[in-house]
């Protein structure tokens, strides 16, 4: 049974390596953000697998907290990439004028 765990961890690390390659080579910023999100998600999976290996259930809480931090970080980086400022309005400057003009028509 431990051989199955070792193979699963190696496969997770292989997918993490592929995601890191995508993060470095991604043609757009959104590809890179998605690849970093995949690495964060796979890290949560590795922490959960370590929890199974060690029999320590407390690490599941660590994995959940890391998943929440990963989600919030990705949302913040996406907003920063879209608007250029984390405190900006929900729509970029050019789109705000278009959205208000179409709403009045």
C-alpha positions as CSV (number, residue, x, y, z in Angstrom):
1,X,0.0,0.0,0.0
2,X,2.9,2.4,0.7
3,X,4.0,2.0,-3.0
4,X,0.7,3.4,-4.1
5,X,1.3,6.5,-1.9
6,X,4.8,6.9,-3.3
7,X,3.6,6.7,-6.9
8,X,0.8,9.2,-6.1
9,X,3.2,11.7,-4.6
10,X,5.5,11.3,-7.6
11,X,2.7,11.9,-10.0
12,X,1.6,15.0,-8.1
13,X,5.1,16.4,-8.2
14,X,5.3,15.6,-11.9
15,X,2.1,17.7,-12.5
16,X,3.5,20.4,-10.3
17,X,6.7,20.5,-12.5
18,X,4.5,20.7,-15.7
19,X,2.6,23.6,-14.1
20,X,5.8,25.4,-13.2
21,X,6.9,25.1,-16.8
22,X,3.6,26.6,-17.9
23,X,4.1,29.4,-15.4
24,X,7.5,30.2,-16.8
25,X,6.6,29.8,-20.5
26,X,2.9,30.9,-20.5
27,X,2.1,33.2,-23.4
28,X,-0.2,35.4,-21.3
29,X,-0.4,36.6,-17.7
30,X,-3.6,34.6,-17.2
31,X,-1.8,31.3,-18.2
32,X,0.9,32.1,-15.6
33,X,-1.7,32.9,-12.9
34,X,-3.6,29.7,-13.6
35,X,-0.3,27.7,-13.5
36,X,0.6,29.1,-10.1
37,X,-3.0,28.3,-8.9
38,X,-2.4,24.7,-10.0
39,X,0.8,24.6,-8.1
40,X,-1.0,25.9,-5.0
41,X,-3.7,23.3,-5.4
42,X,-1.2,20.5,-5.8
43,X,0.6,21.7,-2.7
44,X,-2.7,21.3,-0.8
45,X,-2.9,17.8,-2.2
46,X,0.6,17.0,-1.1
47,X,-0.1,18.3,2.4
48,X,-3.2,16.1,2.5
49,X,-1.2,13.1,1.4
50,X,1.4,13.7,4.0
51,X,-1.5,13.8,6.5
52,X,-2.6,10.4,5.3
53,X,1.0,9.0,5.5
54,X,1.7,10.3,8.9
55,X,-1.7,9.6,10.4
56,X,-1.8,13.1,11.7
57,X,-5.2,14.6,11.1
58,X,-4.1,18.1,12.1
59,X,-2.4,18.6,8.8
60,X,-5.8,18.6,7.1
61,X,-6.6,21.9,8.8
62,X,-3.3,23.2,7.5
63,X,-4.2,22.1,4.0
64,X,-7.6,23.8,4.2
65,X,-6.1,27.1,5.4
66,X,-3.5,27.0,2.6
67,X,-6.3,26.3,0.1
68,X,-8.2,29.4,1.3
69,X,-5.0,31.6,1.2
70,X,-4.3,30.2,-2.3
71,X,-7.8,31.2,-3.5
72,X,-7.7,34.7,-2.0
73,X,-4.2,35.3,-3.5
74,X,-5.3,34.2,-7.0
75,X,-8.3,36.5,-6.8
76,X,-6.2,39.4,-5.7
77,X,-3.6,38.8,-8.4
78,X,-6.3,38.5,-11.1
79,X,-7.8,41.8,-10.0
80,X,-4.3,43.4,-10.0
81,X,-3.7,42.1,-13.5
82,X,-7.1,43.3,-14.7
83,X,-7.4,46.7,-13.1
84,X,-3.8,47.5,-12.2
85,X,-4.8,48.4,-8.6
86,X,-6.3,46.3,-5.9
87,X,-8.4,49.2,-4.6
88,X,-9.8,50.1,-8.0
89,X,-13.4,49.7,-9.1
90,X,-14.6,46.3,-10.5
91,X,-14.3,47.4,-14.1
92,X,-11.3,48.9,-15.9
93,X,-11.4,52.6,-16.8
94,X,-12.3,52.2,-20.4
95,X,-15.0,49.6,-19.7
96,X,-16.6,51.7,-17.0
97,X,-17.6,54.4,-19.5
98,X,-18.9,51.8,-22.0
99,X,-20.9,50.0,-19.3
100,X,-22.5,53.2,-18.1
101,X,-23.4,54.4,-21.6
102,X,-25.0,51.1,-22.5
103,X,-26.9,51.0,-19.3
104,X,-28.6,54.4,-20.1
105,X,-29.6,53.4,-23.6
